[in-house]
Amino acid sequence: MAIDDLLAVLADGEFHSGEALGEQLGVSRAAVWKQLKKLEQLGVTLHSVKGRGYRLPDTLVLLDEERISAALDPSVRRQLTSIQRSLILESTNATAMAESLRGDRHGCLYLAEQQTAGRGRRGRPWISPFGRNLYFSLCWTFSGGAAALEGLSLLVGLAVSQGLADMGIEDVQLKWPNDLLRQRRKLAGILLEMSGDASGQCQVVIGVGINVAMSKETAAAIDQPWCDLSDRAVPVDRNQLLAAVLNRLLPGLQRFSREGFEPFRAAWMARDAFAGESVVLSTPRHQIEGRCLGVDRSGALLLQTEQGQQAFHGGEVSLRGAP
């Protein structure tokens, strides 16, 4: 019996006795008990009531390759080489990077219910509780080397925001270079990692994390203002959300490969969280204050500073509103 099998039964949110679980799954009560303990070790909350059995506190819908595929546009589905879902990974990006070093993994999608070592930009941890949020990484091959990737993180952020809008979540803004915000709090982040020829064909792992229904206990470890989608009147189905994002992202990547970031610039700036505002840009060596003027055709941040208009590209930088 796999944990997936046990979760599939408990996912209805109803009480199930150990005996009933054993009968339904064809195993002993001792085997059921061991798997229940594994769930607790994963951080999955279980309610146990003597005489009634065990239940999940909320209805749990796991990521499902078939449900995701069924919700994809046919043209998008054809572009995906594979969808590989895991219960637990150190990180989807690390798995995708390891796979891409073994050969071309263009169009391969990696999902996880939980990450034990999820990463954000600048080496920060990405809090990744089990079955609560969305963590995925997509391998995509580009020609033209690193120079052809300018603005890629902005395109990905735009596509994610458009997918969210297609799900009725329209109050999402973009923070340069790769964060998504709601009410100035972080909803999602993007991490890009490249392998291959820096001046020729290369593979990029596009990692995305979206907070869907973060538990308060887990969220205590987050060291910055954050938000999720738990305020929605109808709970967000992660399978539908992932499909909506992919339906925007893959066509966007195809066009980006041909035309670069410039065709997406106006749409990105329409969602710019700091448009026209005073901001502080921090680099490893300096802090630069200025007024945000959006981005140029390559995706570089434009600031009006005391020295005039300046353009800043991605890297080890951080942007925040001025005090």
C-alpha positions as CSV (number, residue, x, y, z in Angstrom):
1,M,0.0,0.0,0.0
2,A,1.4,3.4,-1.0
3,I,0.7,6.7,0.8
4,D,-1.1,7.8,-2.4
5,D,-3.6,5.0,-1.9
6,L,-4.3,6.0,1.7
7,L,-4.6,9.7,0.9
8,A,-7.1,8.8,-1.9
9,V,-9.4,7.3,0.7
10,L,-8.9,10.0,3.3
11,A,-9.3,12.8,0.7
12,D,-13.1,12.9,1.3
13,G,-12.6,14.5,4.7
14,E,-14.8,11.8,6.4
15,F,-13.8,9.6,9.3
16,H,-12.5,6.1,8.5
17,S,-11.6,3.5,11.1
18,G,-8.3,1.7,11.0
19,E,-10.2,-1.6,10.3
20,A,-12.2,-0.1,7.5
21,L,-9.1,1.4,5.9
22,G,-7.4,-1.9,6.1
23,E,-10.3,-3.7,4.5
24,Q,-10.6,-1.1,1.7
25,L,-6.9,-1.1,1.0
26,G,-6.3,-4.8,1.4
27,V,-3.7,-4.5,4.2
28,S,-3.5,-5.1,8.0
29,R,-4.4,-2.4,10.5
30,A,-0.7,-2.4,11.5
31,A,0.2,-1.5,7.9
32,V,-2.4,1.3,7.9
33,W,-1.0,2.6,11.2
34,K,2.5,2.8,9.8
35,Q,1.3,4.8,6.8
36,L,-0.7,7.1,9.0
37,K,2.5,7.8,11.0
38,K,4.3,8.6,7.8
39,L,1.6,11.1,6.9
40,E,2.2,12.9,10.2
41,Q,5.9,12.9,9.6
42,L,5.2,14.7,6.2
43,G,3.4,17.4,8.2
44,V,-0.1,16.2,7.1
45,T,-2.6,17.0,9.9
46,L,-4.8,14.1,10.9
47,H,-7.8,14.1,13.3
48,S,-8.2,11.0,15.4
49,V,-11.3,10.3,17.4
50,K,-11.7,7.1,19.4
51,G,-14.4,5.0,18.1
52,R,-14.7,6.9,14.8
53,G,-11.2,6.7,13.3
54,Y,-9.1,9.1,11.3
55,R,-9.8,12.0,9.0
56,L,-8.1,14.9,7.3
57,P,-9.2,18.3,8.6
58,D,-9.9,19.5,5.1
59,T,-10.8,17.8,1.8
60,L,-7.5,17.1,0.1
61,V,-7.2,17.0,-3.6
62,L,-3.8,15.8,-4.8
63,L,-2.2,16.8,-8.0
64,D,-3.2,14.4,-10.7
65,E,-1.5,14.1,-14.1
66,E,-4.7,13.0,-15.9
67,R,-6.8,15.8,-14.5
68,I,-4.1,18.4,-15.4
69,S,-3.7,17.0,-18.9
70,A,-7.5,17.0,-19.4
71,A,-7.7,20.7,-18.5
72,L,-4.9,21.7,-20.9
73,D,-5.5,23.2,-24.3
74,P,-4.8,20.5,-26.9
75,S,-2.0,22.5,-28.5
76,V,-0.4,23.0,-25.0
77,R,-0.8,19.3,-24.2
78,R,1.2,18.4,-27.3
79,Q,4.1,20.5,-26.2
80,L,4.5,18.7,-22.9
81,T,6.8,15.8,-23.2
82,S,5.9,14.4,-19.8
83,I,4.3,15.3,-16.5
84,Q,6.1,13.7,-13.5
85,R,4.5,14.1,-10.1
86,S,6.2,13.1,-6.9
87,L,4.9,13.2,-3.3
88,I,8.1,14.6,-1.9
89,L,11.2,16.1,-3.5
90,E,14.1,18.2,-2.2
91,S,13.0,20.6,-4.9
92,T,11.4,20.4,-8.3
93,N,14.1,22.6,-9.7
94,A,16.9,20.4,-8.4
95,T,15.2,17.3,-9.9
96,A,14.7,19.1,-13.2
97,M,18.3,20.4,-13.3
98,A,19.7,16.9,-12.6
99,E,17.5,15.4,-15.4
100,S,18.5,18.2,-17.9
101,L,22.2,17.4,-17.3
102,R,21.6,13.9,-18.6
103,G,20.1,15.0,-21.9
104,D,17.4,17.2,-23.6
105,R,14.3,17.4,-21.3
106,H,12.5,20.0,-23.3
107,G,8.8,20.1,-22.3
108,C,9.3,17.9,-19.2
109,L,7.2,19.1,-16.2
110,Y,8.1,18.1,-12.6
111,L,5.6,18.5,-9.8
112,A,5.7,17.8,-6.1
113,E,3.2,17.8,-3.2
114,Q,6.0,18.8,-0.9
115,Q,9.5,20.1,-1.1
116,T,12.0,19.5,1.7
117,A,14.6,22.0,0.4
118,G,12.6,24.4,-1.8
119,R,14.5,27.4,-2.9
120,G,13.8,31.0,-3.9
121,R,16.0,33.6,-5.3
122,R,19.3,34.4,-3.6
123,G,19.4,31.1,-1.9
124,R,16.3,31.8,0.3
125,P,14.2,28.8,1.4
126,W,10.8,28.4,-0.2
127,I,8.4,27.1,2.4
128,S,6.6,24.1,0.9
129,P,4.1,22.2,3.0
130,F,2.5,19.0,1.8
131,G,-0.5,19.3,-0.5
132,R,-1.1,23.0,0.2
133,N,0.5,24.9,-2.5
134,L,1.8,24.6,-6.1
135,Y,5.4,23.8,-6.8
136,F,6.5,22.9,-10.4
137,S,9.5,23.1,-12.7
138,L,9.4,23.1,-16.5
139,C,12.4,22.3,-18.7
140,W,12.6,24.4,-21.9
141,T,15.3,24.5,-24.6
142,F,16.4,27.8,-26.1
143,S,18.9,28.7,-28.8
144,G,20.9,31.9,-28.9
145,G,22.5,31.5,-25.5
146,A,22.1,33.5,-22.3
147,A,21.7,36.8,-24.2
148,A,18.4,35.5,-25.8
149,L,17.0,34.9,-22.3
150,E,16.8,38.5,-21.2
151,G,13.3,39.2,-19.8
152,L,12.4,35.5,-19.5
153,S,11.6,35.7,-15.8
154,L,9.3,38.7,-16.6
155,L,7.5,36.7,-19.3
156,V,7.0,33.8,-16.8
157,G,5.6,36.1,-14.2
158,L,3.3,37.6,-16.7
159,A,2.1,34.2,-17.8
160,V,1.4,33.1,-14.2
161,S,-0.6,36.2,-13.5
162,Q,-2.6,35.7,-16.7
163,G,-3.3,32.1,-15.7
164,L,-4.5,33.3,-12.3
165,A,-6.7,35.9,-14.0
166,D,-8.2,33.1,-16.1
167,M,-9.2,31.5,-12.7
168,G,-10.9,34.7,-11.6
169,I,-7.9,36.0,-9.5
170,E,-7.4,39.3,-11.1
171,D,-5.8,41.4,-8.3
172,V,-2.3,40.1,-8.9
173,Q,0.6,42.5,-9.6
174,L,4.2,41.9,-10.8
175,K,7.3,42.9,-8.9
176,W,10.5,43.1,-11.0
177,P,12.2,40.8,-11.7
178,N,10.3,37.6,-10.7
179,D,7.7,38.0,-7.9
180,L,3.9,38.1,-7.9
181,L,2.1,40.1,-5.3
182,R,-1.4,40.5,-3.9
183,Q,-2.0,43.6,-1.8
184,R,1.8,44.1,-1.7
185,R,2.3,40.6,-0.2
186,K,4.2,37.8,-1.9
187,L,1.9,35.3,-3.6
188,A,4.3,33.5,-5.9
189,G,7.9,33.4,-7.0
190,I,10.0,32.3,-10.0
191,L,13.5,30.7,-10.1
192,L,15.3,30.2,-13.4
193,E,18.4,28.0,-13.7
194,M,20.3,27.4,-16.9
195,S,22.5,24.5,-18.2
196,G,24.2,24.0,-21.5
197,D,26.0,26.4,-23.8
198,A,25.9,30.0,-22.6
199,S,26.4,31.2,-26.2
200,G,24.4,28.5,-28.0
201,Q,21.7,26.0,-27.2
202,C,20.8,25.9,-23.5
203,Q,18.2,24.4,-21.3
204,V,16.4,26.5,-18.7
205,V,14.6,25.1,-15.7
206,I,11.6,27.4,-15.0
207,G,10.6,26.9,-11.4
208,V,7.4,28.4,-10.0
209,G,5.9,28.4,-6.5
210,I,2.4,29.6,-5.8
211,N,0.9,29.9,-2.3
212,V,-2.6,28.4,-2.5
213,A,-3.6,27.5,1.0
214,M,-0.7,28.0,3.4
215,S,-1.2,26.7,6.9
216,K,-0.7,29.2,9.7
217,E,1.7,26.8,11.5
218,T,4.0,26.5,8.4
219,A,3.7,30.2,7.5
220,A,5.4,31.1,10.8
221,A,8.7,30.3,9.2
222,I,8.2,32.9,6.4
223,D,10.3,36.0,7.0
224,Q,8.5,38.5,4.7
225,P,4.9,39.6,4.0
226,W,3.1,36.8,2.2
227,C,-0.4,35.9,1.1
228,D,-2.2,32.9,-0.5
229,L,-5.5,32.2,-2.3
230,S,-7.4,30.9,0.8
231,D,-9.6,34.0,0.9
232,R,-11.5,32.8,-2.3
233,A,-15.1,31.9,-1.8
234,V,-14.5,28.6,-3.6
235,P,-11.3,26.8,-2.8
236,V,-8.8,26.9,-5.7
237,D,-8.3,23.5,-7.4
238,R,-4.5,23.2,-7.8
239,N,-4.9,20.9,-10.8
240,Q,-7.1,23.5,-12.6
241,L,-4.8,26.3,-11.5
242,L,-1.7,24.5,-12.9
243,A,-3.4,23.9,-16.2
244,A,-4.5,27.5,-16.5
245,V,-0.9,28.7,-15.9
246,L,0.5,26.2,-18.4
247,N,-2.1,27.3,-21.0
248,R,-0.6,30.8,-20.8
249,L,3.0,29.9,-20.2
250,L,3.8,27.5,-23.0
251,P,2.4,29.7,-25.8
252,G,4.3,32.6,-24.2
253,L,7.6,30.6,-24.2
254,Q,7.1,29.8,-27.9
255,R,6.6,33.4,-28.8
256,F,9.4,34.5,-26.5
257,S,11.8,32.1,-28.3
258,R,11.0,33.8,-31.6
259,E,10.6,37.5,-30.6
260,G,12.1,38.0,-27.2
261,F,10.5,40.0,-24.4
262,E,9.4,43.1,-26.3
263,P,5.9,41.8,-27.4
264,F,5.1,41.3,-23.7
265,R,6.4,44.5,-22.4
266,A,3.1,46.5,-22.4
267,A,1.2,43.7,-20.7
268,W,3.9,43.3,-18.0
269,M,3.9,47.1,-17.3
270,A,0.1,47.1,-16.9
271,R,0.6,44.8,-13.9
272,D,3.7,46.6,-12.5
273,A,3.3,46.8,-8.8
274,F,5.7,49.8,-8.4
275,A,4.8,51.8,-11.6
276,G,5.7,55.5,-11.0
277,E,6.6,54.9,-7.4
278,S,9.8,55.7,-5.5
279,V,11.8,52.5,-4.9
280,V,15.1,51.3,-3.6
281,L,17.2,48.8,-5.6
282,S,19.7,46.9,-3.6
283,T,22.7,45.1,-5.1
284,P,25.6,43.3,-3.3
285,R,27.5,46.6,-3.3
286,H,25.0,49.5,-3.6
287,Q,21.6,50.8,-2.9
288,I,20.0,53.0,-5.6
289,E,17.0,55.1,-5.0
290,G,14.8,56.3,-7.9
291,R,11.4,56.4,-9.4
292,C,10.2,53.3,-11.2
293,L,9.6,53.9,-14.9
294,G,8.8,50.3,-15.8
295,V,11.0,48.1,-18.0
296,D,12.6,48.4,-21.4
297,R,12.2,46.1,-24.4
298,S,14.7,43.6,-23.0
299,G,13.1,43.5,-19.5
300,A,15.7,45.7,-17.7
301,L,14.3,47.8,-14.9
302,L,14.2,51.6,-15.6
303,L,14.8,54.0,-12.8
304,Q,14.8,57.8,-12.8
305,T,17.6,58.6,-10.4
306,E,19.6,61.7,-9.5
307,Q,22.0,60.7,-12.3
308,G,19.2,60.5,-14.8
309,Q,17.5,57.4,-16.3
310,Q,19.3,54.2,-15.6
311,A,18.6,50.6,-16.7
312,F,19.3,47.6,-14.4
313,H,19.3,44.0,-15.3
314,G,18.5,41.0,-13.2
315,G,20.9,39.1,-10.9
316,E,21.6,39.5,-7.2
317,V,19.3,42.4,-6.8
318,S,16.3,43.2,-4.6
319,L,13.6,45.8,-5.2
320,R,11.4,47.4,-2.5
321,G,9.3,50.5,-2.0
322,A,11.1,53.6,-0.7
323,P,10.5,54.4,3.0
